[in-house]
Amino acid sequence: MFAWFQRLLPQKGDFFGMFEAHAAMLVAAAEALKQLADDGGSTEKCLKTIQDREHVADDVIRDVLTSVRKTFLTPFDRGAITALIGAMDDAIDEMLAAARAIDLYEVQQLRPEMKDIVTIISEAARVTNEAIPLLRNVSKNGAELHKLTERLVRLEGRADDIHAAGLKRSFREIAKQDSLQFAVTREILRHLERVTDAFEDVANQIDGIVIDHA
């Protein structure tokens, strides 16, 4: 009898579940990127895996944005929800962009600095995956969340240093002899470094939530 009325009541979206689902895709995509970085890894297979995970992540972010519009009571400010899931999505988008560049330019062996940043990306994804479930109880987990976001910021700083060193070394070694190869190296390094930038943004968004709700 009252089904029509119940449909009008505000629904509570499972934002935590959606955040965690997206974080799981970050880990899976980062692991595939790590496999791609290994010498002799199948670029085609790894790229397909990252594409598949990115598509799932796209579905998740659409669900989040739809739920934000339809949900009357959200666990955090709507802007905080969309900013956090947006930063997470930027990370997986840049992973896909890096993998596509590696595939497009048929790079068979990544330079050492690229591999080092990929390792950092994998760690950052795992740290994010560890942090996201703690948002279910920010007041209890605020201190632990802050420790994890500090790790993400430190990882981004390390990636910045490696990125700069990698550009400098590749300029010295290959720029004069092969300007095209240098341009390829610079583009791939740029995409990889942007992944870590996105993870730092994730850290900043989480810190903002902790400040507002812990």
N, C-alpha and C positions, 0 to 999 in steps of 0.2 A: 504493500500500500504506500509506504513512504520511500520506495526506491528512488522516485524522481527527486525527492527532497535530499536524500543522501548523496546523490550525484552533485548537488549544488554545494555541499559542504567542502571546505578546504581540505585538500589531501596533503599528507606529509610525505614528501619525496624522500627516497632512500639516498640522500646525498653521500653519506659515508660509504655505502656500498658501491656507489658509482665512482667515487674517488679511488677506492681500493681496486676496483676493476681496471681503472685507467693506469694506476701505479703498476699493476701486474703486467700490463702491456708494455710499459716502459722497461721493465726488467727483461721481458722476453725479447724486445727489439734490441736492447743493449747487448744481450748475449749473442744475438744473431750478428750484430755489428762486430762483436769481438771475434766471432768465428770467421767473418769476412776478412778481418785484419790478419788472421793467421796465414802464413805462407801456404799456398796450395789449397786454400779454402775455396769452395764453389761460390763465386760471386753471384751467379744466377739464382742459386738456391737460397743464399742468405738474403739477397735483395727481395726475393719473393716472400720470405718470412717476415721481413721488416715491413713490407707493403701490407701484408695481411694484418699484422699487429696494428699498424697505423690506421687501417680501415676500421678495425674494432674500436680503437681509441676515438675515431671520429664519431662512431655511433654513440659512444659513451658521452662525449661532450654535447652532442645534440640532445641526448636525454637529460643531461644536466640543465641545459639552457631552457628546455621545455618545462622541466620541473620547477625551475626558478620562477617562470612566468605563472605557473598554475598553483604553486604552493603558497598558502597564506602565511604559515609559520615555518621559517627556515632556521636551521641551527646557528647560522652566522648571517651577517649582513649579506644581502644579495650581491653587492659589489665584490665582497671578499670571496664568495663562492665562485663567481665567474672569473675573477682574476686568478685564483688558484688553479682552476681547471684549464684556463687559457695558458698559463705558464707551463703546466704539465704537457699540454698539447704542443706547445712550441718545441719542447724538447724532443718529442718523437717525430715531429715534422722535420726538424733539422737532422735527426738521425737518418731519416729517409732521403733527405737531400744529399747528405754525404755519401750514402750508399749508391745513390743514382749517379753521382759524379764519378765515383770509383768505377762503376760499371760503364758509364759513357766513355770515359777516357781509357778504358781497358788497362787500368793499373793492376799489374800482377803482383807487385810487392810494395807494401806501404813503407814509407820511410820510418825510422825509429821513433821520431817525435809523434807521428800519426798514431802509431801503436800505443805509445804512452798515453796519449789523450783518450784513445778508445778504452784503455784500462780504467782511466779516471771516470769516463762516462759510465762504464759498467758499475763501478763502485757507487757513483752518485745515484744511479737508478736503484740500487739495493738500499741505500740510505733513505731515499725517498719512500720506497716501499715499506721500510721500517717505521718511518715517521707518520705516514698517512693514517694508519689505524688508530694512532694515539689521539687523533683529533676527536674521536668519539667521547673523550673525557678530557677536555683541555685543562680544566682546573686542577685535575689530579696529575696530568702528564706534562704540565707546562715546562718544568725544569728539564725533563728528558727531551722534549721537543726542541728546546733551545740548544741543547748539546748537539742534536742531530743537524739542526740548521747551521750551526757553527762548522760542522764537518763539511757540509755542502759548500759553504762559502770558502773554506780552506781549499777544497778540491778545485773550485773554480780559479782560485789564485794560482794554484800549481799549474793548471791547464794554461792560464795566461802566460806564465813563464816559459812553459814548454813550447807554446805556439810562437812566442817571440824568438826563442832560440832556434826553433825549426826553420822559421823564415830566414833568419840570418845565415844559418848553415847552408840552406838550399840556395840562397843567393850567391854565396861564395863558391859553392861547388858546381852549380849547374846554370845559373842565370846567363852567364856570358857565352857558354857553349850551346845551350838549348833553352831559348827564351820561352818556347811553348811548354816545355816540361816544367819550367819554373812556374808558369801561370797555372798549370794544372795542380802543382803542389800547393801553391798559395790558395787556390779555391778549396781544395779538400781540407786543408788546415783551417780555413775560415769556417767552413761548415761544422767541423768537429768542435772548434772553440765555441761556436754559437750554441751548441748543445749544452755545454757547461754553463754558459751565460744563462740559458733558460732554467737550468737547475738552481742557479743562484737566485733567480727570480722566484722559483718555487719556495726556496728558503725564506726569502723576504716576505712572501705572502703568508706563509705559515707563521712567521714571527709576528706579523700584524694581527693574525687571529689570536695568537697567544696573548699579546698585549691587551687586546680588547676583551678577552673572555677568561683569562686565567685568574 
